[in-house]
Amino acid sequence: MSGRRRGKLDPETLIRPLVKRLHAYVPGEQPKVKNLIKLNTNENPYPPAPGVLKAMRDAVDGRLRLYPNPTAQPLRERLAELHGCFPENIVVGNGSDELLALATRVFVEPAARNAPRRSKSVVQYFSPSYSLYPVLCSIAGVTQNVVPLAKGYSIPSPRAMKATWDHRAGLSFVTTPNAPSGAGYSTRRLEALCRAQEGVVILDEAYVDFAEENAMSLALKHPNVLVSRTFSKAYSLCFQRIGYFVGHPVLIQALDKVRDSYNVNGLAQVGAMAALDHLAYYRKNFKKIIGLRSRVSGALARLGFEVLPSQTNFLLVRPPAPNAQAWLKHLREDHILVRWFDAPGVRDYLRVTIGTEEEMKSFLRSVKRLV
Ligand SMILES: *Cc1c(COP(=O)(O)O)cnc(C)c1O
């Protein structure tokens, strides 16, 4: 016992001011009730390949008492083969979210309070894009430069960017294809952006398997470019939390120094390795999703929705009257979950994940009832 007496300790005073001010990330709802059609978090509607489930089941034995491979080395080797690079070009994370967070700690200096703005402590990203970026920036205590996308959620022209974009920012996040709009970007435009940038650029390709182009070559060509990929969406492994960055070995090494020593759990490593053995299965699913995406787009457009072109496994749509929030409620009453963002530029829209054929039929039936 401490001899010193004190009044009641207020635990609030124990929290860093930065953390008290923080608005945490709001994930899409994971419902407790069954029989809901989940079109709200861009999960893949198809299960992992049967061979993936088998490999993971087979790995559940006495080995669970052992630590996993600390660098996910066998997986890095397989990924290096896949992307035509070296294991030293790859770092694996507990979901790509973990790596995005690491990047804000590794490549930017936290801004000193009231200090003049310095590009070294600036993280920038487009709006709208992945709603996790602002949260990661707040946690890291870095300055944010938020740049609006141009018409159709396209990247503004270099001339338009001159006024708003910081070409010396320590770190820039680009969601490509874009979420929540689904807009795709050409590798040419992305390369021009990366070339003009003095700091690190992360091309967040979470949805790239549903797109026409990918920008992986830029990560292997430009020393300041990292490409972020994940097994979550395209490879049906959200549950396992596994993603990776590809880029210059010096950047990769820096991230490697800061990550937890056993950041990627063993079953996730087994699952991801097995997924790479069954790419044909996943490619078939991508095709199905892309085909259905175009049919649902057409059907919604005929019903009076504005449908944005999509290079992802979801659609951003503007429903006709009443309004997006009323639509959200109506669909929910029909046991269908979609996503609505209370954010500038997307408030009038709903984001709808492409599910199975059956799920999208139910969705369209529900839509027709309200139209
Ligand atoms: C889902 C998503 C991620 C995160 O993926 P995880 O690997 O599951 O952490 C990253 N970026 C974007 C744009 C996403 O939509």
The ligand as an ORCA input file, in Angstrom:
! r2SCAN-3c Opt
* xyz 0 1
  C     -11.089     -3.503    -46.800
  C     -10.070     -2.505    -47.154
  C      -8.791     -2.570    -46.621
  C      -8.436     -3.464    -45.470
  O      -8.238     -4.745    -45.761
  P      -7.765     -5.765    -44.650
  O      -6.653     -6.479    -45.341
  O      -8.939     -6.604    -44.350
  O      -7.262     -5.021    -43.449
  C      -7.842     -1.662    -47.052
  N      -8.157     -0.705    -47.946
  C      -9.376     -0.601    -48.460
  C      -9.667      0.473    -49.434
  C     -10.385     -1.486    -48.073
  O     -11.610     -1.343    -48.547
*
